[in-house]
């Protein structure tokens, strides 16, 4: 059996590749730059050049693939359904899709594909905390508009659930809400990072519009920036309530934010 992982060097993709390899699966990793990916992924992974946002060029990548892990990213909404059609036509019989925050064209195409599928619906990723790294290192400051709790989930736990859904039975047709073991506010996360960095980190409140402008300055469209900042302004029950899906599916407790922070501590320390 062979599993194709799209976005194989991304936040969750690289963890999915590693978990599948750990479980003995043959993995094909789709990446724009196989040479760069070679040093970031486990030995023995079949590296293929390409992107899931150009499915018309993925004939070779899909050849002999039985399972597919898709991460919904920017630019996939229009072409994602074609990717799903091509995958099914090539012989893929099981798909996991890491949603883009709502059930859109790609998620619907997977659910209507006629093959076994599982949708992964994580709330906030712990890796989003890395957006604070530069300002913490340079100024000892985090700037955010809101201080509401979020049940952040470790990206490796998302990957572990994906691997279970791809390799084990009993997950077809499921939509899994994924959270970490506790809801934390930005202030609480900053306190964890302060202890690890060995310095005080200040929390500075900015306005909603400043947060939107900051995202737009990185190339994000206004509508998308408003959606993201609005999610923090009015968190849903799903985003603040702990769900035990990670433990039920993987057989072990979800990783904590201090676990994640310890893994990335050097990213927040002053050189």
C-alpha positions as CSV (number, residue, x, y, z in Angstrom):
1,X,0.0,0.0,0.0
2,X,1.2,3.5,-0.8
3,X,-0.1,6.8,0.7
4,X,0.4,10.1,-1.0
5,X,0.7,13.1,1.4
6,X,0.2,16.6,-0.1
7,X,1.9,19.5,1.6
8,X,4.4,17.0,2.9
9,X,6.8,19.6,4.4
10,X,4.1,21.8,6.0
11,X,3.1,22.1,9.6
12,X,1.0,18.9,9.7
13,X,2.2,17.3,6.5
14,X,5.7,16.5,7.7
15,X,4.2,15.0,10.9
16,X,1.8,12.9,8.8
17,X,4.7,11.6,6.7
18,X,6.7,10.7,9.9
19,X,3.8,9.0,11.6
20,X,2.9,6.9,8.5
21,X,6.6,5.9,8.1
22,X,6.7,5.0,11.8
23,X,3.7,2.7,11.3
24,X,5.4,1.0,8.4
25,X,3.5,2.6,5.5
26,X,5.1,3.3,2.1
27,X,4.8,7.1,1.7
28,X,5.0,9.3,-1.3
29,X,5.6,12.9,-0.4
30,X,4.3,15.7,-2.7
31,X,6.5,18.8,-2.4
32,X,7.5,21.7,-4.6
33,X,11.2,21.2,-3.8
34,X,12.2,17.5,-3.3
35,X,15.9,18.4,-2.8
36,X,15.1,20.7,0.1
37,X,12.5,18.2,1.5
38,X,15.1,15.4,1.6
39,X,16.7,16.7,4.7
40,X,13.4,17.3,6.5
41,X,11.6,14.0,6.0
42,X,12.4,10.5,7.0
43,X,14.7,8.3,4.9
44,X,13.0,6.1,2.4
45,X,10.1,8.4,1.6
46,X,9.4,8.7,-2.1
47,X,9.8,12.4,-2.9
48,X,7.9,13.7,-5.9
49,X,7.8,17.2,-7.3
50,X,4.5,19.0,-7.6
51,X,1.7,20.7,-5.8
52,X,-1.9,19.7,-5.1
53,X,-3.1,23.0,-6.5
54,X,-2.0,21.8,-10.0
55,X,-3.7,18.4,-10.1
56,X,-3.5,18.2,-13.9
57,X,0.3,17.6,-13.5
58,X,0.0,14.8,-10.9
59,X,-0.5,11.7,-13.0
60,X,2.8,10.2,-12.0
61,X,2.4,11.1,-8.4
62,X,-0.9,9.4,-8.2
63,X,0.2,6.2,-9.9
64,X,-0.1,3.2,-7.6
65,X,-1.4,5.3,-4.7
66,X,-4.1,3.6,-2.5
67,X,-4.5,6.3,0.1
68,X,-4.4,10.1,0.0
69,X,-4.0,12.8,2.6
70,X,-5.0,16.3,1.5
71,X,-4.5,19.5,3.3
72,X,-6.9,22.3,2.2
73,X,-4.7,25.4,1.6
74,X,-5.1,28.7,-0.2
75,X,-5.8,28.2,-3.9
76,X,-7.2,24.7,-3.6
77,X,-11.0,25.6,-3.5
78,X,-11.2,25.9,-7.3
79,X,-9.1,22.9,-8.3
80,X,-9.6,20.6,-5.3
81,X,-12.6,18.8,-6.7
82,X,-10.5,18.0,-9.8
83,X,-7.7,16.6,-7.5
84,X,-10.2,14.3,-5.8
85,X,-11.7,13.1,-9.2
86,X,-8.2,12.3,-10.5
87,X,-7.2,10.6,-7.3
88,X,-10.3,8.3,-7.4
89,X,-9.8,7.6,-11.1
90,X,-6.2,6.6,-10.4
91,X,-7.3,4.0,-7.8
92,X,-7.2,5.9,-4.4
93,X,-9.7,4.2,-2.1
94,X,-9.3,6.1,1.1
95,X,-8.9,9.9,1.7
96,X,-8.3,12.0,4.7
97,X,-8.9,15.8,4.3
98,X,-7.6,18.4,6.7
99,X,-10.2,21.0,6.3
100,X,-9.7,24.7,5.7
101,X,-11.9,25.8,8.6
102,X,-15.3,25.1,7.0
103,X,-16.9,22.6,4.7
104,X,-16.1,24.0,1.3
105,X,-15.7,22.6,-2.3
106,X,-12.8,20.3,-1.5
107,X,-14.4,18.9,1.7
108,X,-17.6,18.3,-0.2
109,X,-15.9,16.7,-3.1
110,X,-14.1,14.2,-0.7
111,X,-17.4,13.4,1.0
112,X,-19.1,12.8,-2.4
113,X,-16.1,10.9,-3.9
114,X,-17.6,7.4,-3.4
115,X,-14.5,6.2,-1.5
116,X,-13.8,5.9,2.2
117,X,-13.1,9.4,3.7
118,X,-12.4,11.0,7.0
119,X,-12.5,14.8,7.6
120,X,-10.1,16.3,10.2
121,X,-11.5,19.5,11.8
122,X,-8.8,20.8,14.1
123,X,-9.4,24.0,16.0
124,X,-6.5,26.4,16.4
125,X,-3.0,24.8,15.7
126,X,-0.4,25.2,18.4
127,X,2.0,26.1,15.6
128,X,0.1,29.4,15.1
129,X,2.1,30.5,18.2
130,X,5.2,30.7,15.9
131,X,3.8,33.9,14.5
132,X,4.8,35.5,17.8
133,X,8.5,34.4,17.6
134,X,10.0,37.4,15.8
135,X,8.4,40.0,18.2
136,X,9.2,37.9,21.2
137,X,12.9,37.6,20.2
138,X,13.3,41.2,19.2
139,X,11.1,43.0,21.6
140,X,9.8,40.7,24.3
141,X,6.3,41.5,23.2
142,X,3.2,39.8,21.8
143,X,0.6,41.9,20.1
144,X,-2.9,40.5,19.7
145,X,-6.4,42.0,19.8
146,X,-8.2,39.4,22.0
147,X,-7.5,37.2,25.0
148,X,-10.1,34.5,24.7
149,X,-9.3,30.8,25.3
150,X,-8.7,28.3,22.6
151,X,-8.3,24.6,22.9
152,X,-5.2,24.5,20.6
153,X,-4.1,21.1,19.2
154,X,-0.6,19.9,18.5
155,X,0.0,19.4,14.8
156,X,1.6,16.0,15.5
157,X,-1.7,14.9,17.1
158,X,-3.6,15.9,13.9
159,X,-1.1,13.8,11.9
160,X,-1.5,10.9,14.3
161,X,-5.3,10.9,13.8
162,X,-4.8,11.2,10.0
163,X,-2.5,8.2,10.0
164,X,-5.0,6.2,12.1
165,X,-7.9,7.1,9.7
166,X,-5.8,6.2,6.7
167,X,-4.4,2.8,8.0
168,X,-7.0,1.5,10.4
169,X,-10.7,0.5,10.1
170,X,-13.7,2.3,11.6
171,X,-13.1,5.9,10.6
172,X,-14.9,6.1,7.3
173,X,-17.5,8.8,7.0
174,X,-16.4,10.5,10.2
175,X,-15.7,14.2,10.8
176,X,-13.4,14.5,13.7
177,X,-13.2,17.7,15.8
178,X,-9.7,17.9,17.1
179,X,-8.5,19.8,20.2
180,X,-5.7,19.8,22.7
181,X,-6.3,18.8,26.4
182,X,-7.1,22.3,27.7
183,X,-8.2,25.7,26.5
184,X,-5.7,28.5,27.0
185,X,-5.8,32.2,26.4
186,X,-3.0,34.1,24.7
187,X,-1.9,35.4,28.1
188,X,-1.6,31.9,29.5
189,X,0.4,30.7,26.5
190,X,2.7,33.7,26.9
191,X,3.3,32.8,30.5
192,X,4.4,29.3,29.4
193,X,6.7,30.9,26.8
194,X,8.1,33.3,29.3
195,X,9.2,30.5,31.6
196,X,10.9,28.7,28.8
197,X,12.6,31.8,27.4
198,X,13.7,32.9,30.8
199,X,12.4,36.4,30.3
200,X,9.3,38.4,30.8
201,X,7.1,38.7,27.6
202,X,4.6,41.5,27.5
203,X,1.1,41.2,26.1
204,X,0.1,44.3,24.2
205,X,-3.5,44.7,23.0
206,X,-4.1,46.0,19.5
207,X,-7.3,46.8,17.7
208,X,-9.3,44.5,15.5
209,X,-8.5,46.7,12.5
210,X,-4.8,46.7,13.3
211,X,-4.9,42.9,13.4
212,X,-6.7,42.8,10.0
213,X,-4.2,45.2,8.5
214,X,-1.3,43.1,9.8
215,X,-2.6,40.0,8.1
216,X,-3.3,41.9,4.9
217,X,0.3,43.1,4.9
218,X,1.4,39.5,4.5
219,X,-0.7,39.2,1.3
220,X,-3.9,37.8,2.8
221,X,-7.1,39.2,1.2
222,X,-9.3,41.4,3.4
223,X,-12.2,38.9,3.5
224,X,-9.8,36.2,4.7
225,X,-8.1,38.5,7.2
226,X,-11.5,39.5,8.6
227,X,-12.5,35.8,8.9
228,X,-9.4,34.9,10.8
229,X,-9.5,37.9,13.2
230,X,-13.2,37.4,13.6
231,X,-12.7,33.8,14.7
232,X,-10.6,35.1,17.6
233,X,-13.1,37.8,18.4
234,X,-16.0,35.4,18.8
235,X,-14.6,31.9,19.5
236,X,-17.1,29.1,19.0
237,X,-18.0,26.4,21.6
238,X,-16.0,23.9,19.4
239,X,-12.9,26.0,19.7
240,X,-13.0,26.4,23.4
241,X,-14.3,23.0,24.6
242,X,-11.9,20.1,25.0
243,X,-12.8,17.1,22.8
244,X,-11.2,13.7,23.5
245,X,-11.1,12.5,19.9
246,X,-7.3,12.5,19.8
247,X,-7.1,10.1,22.7
248,X,-10.0,7.9,21.5
249,X,-8.5,7.5,18.0
250,X,-4.8,7.2,18.9
251,X,-5.0,5.6,22.3
252,X,-3.0,8.2,24.1
253,X,-3.7,11.7,25.6
254,X,-3.4,14.8,23.4
255,X,-0.1,16.6,23.7
256,X,-0.1,19.8,25.9
257,X,0.9,23.3,25.0
258,X,3.9,23.1,27.3
259,X,4.9,20.0,25.4
260,X,4.8,21.9,22.1
261,X,6.5,25.0,23.6
262,X,9.4,22.9,24.9
263,X,9.9,21.4,21.4
264,X,10.1,24.9,19.9
265,X,11.7,26.8,22.8
266,X,14.8,28.0,20.8
267,X,12.5,29.8,18.4
268,X,11.5,32.2,21.2
269,X,14.8,32.8,22.8
270,X,17.0,35.9,22.1
271,X,20.1,34.8,20.1
